[in-house]
Amino acid sequence: MSARWLGGGRIALRHPAQYIVVTFFVTSMLGTALLSLPISTQSSGRAPLTTAMFTAMSATCVTGLSVIDTEGHWSGFGQAVILGLIQVGGLGIMTLSSLLVIVLSRRLGIRQRVVAAAQTGTLRLGDVTSLVKAVVTMTACVELGVAAVLLQRFWIGHDESLGRAAYLAVFHSVSAFNNAGFALFPDNMMRFQDDPILLLALAAAIVIGGLGFPVWHQIASGRRRIRQWDLHAKLTVSTTVVLVVSGWLLFAAFEWTNASTLGPLSTRDSLVNGLFHSVTTRTAGFNSVDAASLNDTSHLLTMILMFIGGGSGSTAGGVKVTTFALLGWVIWAEVRGERDVEVFRRRVPTDVQRQALTVALMAVGGVVVSSMILLALTPHELSDVVFESVSALGTVGLSTGITPLLSTPGQLLVTGLMFIGRVGPPTLFAALVLRARERLYRHPEERIIIG
């Protein structure tokens, strides 16, 4: 790709992934400027710059971590800015990720072009306009549909005025679909533990947004039969179902008798809240139970789900379900002594396997390094710090309650983690793909001892 110059300045964009980095950075800085205005807060003063930047980055990266109470601190204007950043961030990552694959397909060989086309439902460069329209249309339809359900629950089920109910419905619908996790209640969704309709509506929006546009594009294109889907869609949907169901059953079992979480609830509410927790941990960030009150087993389960995340090209974060699933198939093939990695009767190229391994190990390294730094900067326990690091890097938004207690350096570190977690995966994917090249020679082979 030829260099692009921004505003006549000296910043040249030579790599297609740089558009994602620059777009999200500029958007978050614009949000920081708006949230720094006195009109954005309910008090007479301005919000501290670090607070405004943390909130803007969290909203743009659809994370949901917050150092202050969203409704108690920010004015109506400030909340509107946050909502706008969430919407732009969610739409941006879905659109830019899909467009990135299209752009990359021009730089690849025939084999790689076929793979890239499959990942976007055989979209072509001429389909850019239709791609953007499709993403916007799907987003609007889902958000309006979920908002209609939430409106009924807030208005009739929880005695809010019609205007207030409509506002709450739109805000939380947008936040759910974009996997942001921002809520206008101090206890997030904990006060709605006994409202299965509301929780399930939010969960549905989270799952739809977390599957990714490439999957929904195939379904909308008439490929409603599973056997007609490409490997990406099959792997994304099947892994999502396995993770949601297993997370639901395990979390319900681990917390069933916990007096601080599911213990006091009825059987129905325990099952619904268990399902909601399983769904929302995969980068949405809402919570209907107190994350700080989870037992150690549930704590670990939550971190695993947060680390995995959702689908590629979606509003979700994490290393992505396809990365996690592919590594599982690689291990399975190696254990069985098979030469090729085959998934749903399709052979996965070796370079894709290496890319998955690279993404996963770099994410592990990011969690380890950031946790060590946070431990050095804060007095918090190891489990709380690791939980915070995974949540930020996976753009989840769940916290054990230490986010508002972080020092300024700690807040800046978490801010950087959210940004890396949002733009890192597509940027890294593009870098790995564009660096793939054929060598005209190979060195002699020699084995080393493993294990």
Secondary structure in CASP SS format (residue, H / E / C, confidence):
PFRMAT SS
TARGET T0000
AUTHOR 0000-0000-0000
METHOD secondary structure of the structure
MODEL  1
M C 1.00
S C 1.00
A C 1.00
R E 1.00
W E 1.00
L C 1.00
G C 1.00
G C 1.00
G C 1.00
R C 1.00
I C 1.00
A E 1.00
L E 1.00
R C 1.00
H C 1.00
P C 1.00
A C 1.00
Q H 1.00
Y H 1.00
I H 1.00
V H 1.00
V H 1.00
T H 1.00
F H 1.00
F H 1.00
V H 1.00
T H 1.00
S H 1.00
M H 1.00
L H 1.00
G H 1.00
T H 1.00
A H 1.00
L H 1.00
L H 1.00
S C 1.00
L C 1.00
P H 1.00
I H 1.00
S H 1.00
T E 1.00
Q C 1.00
S C 1.00
S C 1.00
G C 1.00
R C 1.00
A C 1.00
P C 1.00
L H 1.00
T H 1.00
T H 1.00
A H 1.00
M H 1.00
F H 1.00
T H 1.00
A H 1.00
M H 1.00
S H 1.00
A H 1.00
T H 1.00
C C 1.00
V C 1.00
T C 1.00
G C 1.00
L C 1.00
S C 1.00
V C 1.00
I C 1.00
D C 1.00
T H 1.00
E H 1.00
G H 1.00
H H 1.00
W E 1.00
S C 1.00
G H 1.00
F H 1.00
G H 1.00
Q H 1.00
A H 1.00
V H 1.00
I H 1.00
L H 1.00
G H 1.00
L H 1.00
I H 1.00
Q H 1.00
V H 1.00
G H 1.00
G H 1.00
L H 1.00
G H 1.00
I H 1.00
M H 1.00
T H 1.00
L H 1.00
S H 1.00
S H 1.00
L H 1.00
L H 1.00
V H 1.00
I H 1.00
V H 1.00
L H 1.00
S H 1.00
R C 1.00
R C 1.00
L C 1.00
G C 1.00
I H 1.00
R H 1.00
Q H 1.00
R H 1.00
V H 1.00
V H 1.00
A H 1.00
A H 1.00
A H 1.00
Q H 1.00
T C 1.00
G C 1.00
T C 1.00
L C 1.00
R C 1.00
L H 1.00
G H 1.00
D H 1.00
V H 1.00
T H 1.00
S H 1.00
L H 1.00
V H 1.00
K H 1.00
A H 1.00
V H 1.00
V H 1.00
T H 1.00
M H 1.00
T H 1.00
A H 1.00
C H 1.00
V H 1.00
E H 1.00
L H 1.00
G H 1.00
V H 1.00
A H 1.00
A H 1.00
V H 1.00
L H 1.00
L H 1.00
Q H 1.00
R H 1.00
F H 1.00
W H 1.00
I H 1.00
G H 1.00
H C 1.00
D C 1.00
E C 1.00
S C 1.00
L H 1.00
G H 1.00
R H 1.00
A H 1.00
A H 1.00
Y H 1.00
L H 1.00
A H 1.00
V H 1.00
F H 1.00
H H 1.00
S H 1.00
V H 1.00
S H 1.00
A H 1.00
F H 1.00
N C 1.00
N C 1.00
A C 1.00
G C 1.00
F C 1.00
A C 1.00
L C 1.00
F C 1.00
P C 1.00
D C 1.00
N C 1.00
M C 1.00
M H 1.00
R H 1.00
F H 1.00
Q C 1.00
D C 1.00
D C 1.00
P H 1.00
I H 1.00
L H 1.00
L H 1.00
L H 1.00
A H 1.00
L H 1.00
A H 1.00
A H 1.00
A H 1.00
I H 1.00
V H 1.00
I H 1.00
G H 1.00
G H 1.00
L H 1.00
G C 1.00
F H 1.00
P H 1.00
V H 1.00
W H 1.00
H H 1.00
Q H 1.00
I H 1.00
A H 1.00
S C 1.00
G C 1.00
R C 1.00
R C 1.00
R C 1.00
I H 1.00
R H 1.00
Q H 1.00
W C 1.00
D C 1.00
L H 1.00
H H 1.00
A H 1.00
K H 1.00
L H 1.00
T H 1.00
V H 1.00
S H 1.00
T H 1.00
T H 1.00
V H 1.00
V H 1.00
L H 1.00
V H 1.00
V H 1.00
S H 1.00
G H 1.00
W H 1.00
L H 1.00
L H 1.00
F H 1.00
A H 1.00
A H 1.00
F H 1.00
E H 1.00
W C 1.00
T C 1.00
N C 1.00
A C 1.00
S C 1.00
T C 1.00
L C 1.00
G C 1.00
P C 1.00
L C 1.00
S C 1.00
T H 1.00
R H 1.00
D H 1.00
S H 1.00
L H 1.00
V H 1.00
N H 1.00
G H 1.00
L H 1.00
F H 1.00
H H 1.00
S H 1.00
V H 1.00
T H 1.00
T C 1.00
R C 1.00
T C 1.00
A C 1.00
G C 1.00
F C 1.00
N C 1.00
S C 1.00
V C 1.00
D C 1.00
A H 1.00
A H 1.00
S H 1.00
L C 1.00
N C 1.00
D H 1.00
T H 1.00
S H 1.00
H H 1.00
L H 1.00
L H 1.00
T H 1.00
M H 1.00
I H 1.00
L H 1.00
M H 1.00
F H 1.00
I H 1.00
G C 1.00
G C 1.00
G C 1.00
S C 1.00
G C 1.00
S C 1.00
T C 1.00
A C 1.00
G C 1.00
G C 1.00
V C 1.00
K C 1.00
V H 1.00
T H 1.00
T H 1.00
F H 1.00
A H 1.00
L H 1.00
L H 1.00
G H 1.00
W H 1.00
V H 1.00
I H 1.00
W H 1.00
A H 1.00
E H 1.00
V H 1.00
R C 1.00
G C 1.00
E C 1.00
R C 1.00
D C 1.00
V C 1.00
E E 1.00
V E 1.00
F C 1.00
R C 1.00
R E 1.00
R E 1.00
V C 1.00
P C 1.00
T H 1.00
D H 1.00
V H 1.00
Q H 1.00
R H 1.00
Q H 1.00
A H 1.00
L H 1.00
T H 1.00
V H 1.00
A H 1.00
L H 1.00
M H 1.00
A H 1.00
V H 1.00
G H 1.00
G H 1.00
V H 1.00
V H 1.00
V H 1.00
S H 1.00
S H 1.00
M H 1.00
I H 1.00
L H 1.00
L H 1.00
A H 1.00
L H 1.00
T C 1.00
P C 1.00
H C 1.00
E C 1.00
L H 1.00
S H 1.00
D H 1.00
V H 1.00
V H 1.00
F H 1.00
E H 1.00
S H 1.00
V H 1.00
S H 1.00
A H 1.00
L H 1.00
G C 1.00
T C 1.00
V C 1.00
G C 1.00
L C 1.00
S C 1.00
T C 1.00
G C 1.00
I C 1.00
T H 1.00
P H 1.00
L H 1.00
L C 1.00
S C 1.00
T H 1.00
P H 1.00
G H 1.00
Q H 1.00
L H 1.00
L H 1.00
V H 1.00
T H 1.00
G H 1.00
L H 1.00
M H 1.00
F H 1.00
I H 1.00
G H 1.00
R H 1.00
V H 1.00
G H 1.00
P H 1.00
P H 1.00
T H 1.00
L H 1.00
F H 1.00
A H 1.00
A H 1.00
L H 1.00
V H 1.00
L H 1.00
R H 1.00
A C 1.00
R C 1.00
E C 1.00
R C 1.00
L C 1.00
Y C 1.00
R C 1.00
H C 1.00
P C 1.00
E C 1.00
E C 1.00
R C 1.00
I C 1.00
I C 1.00
I C 1.00
G C 1.00
END
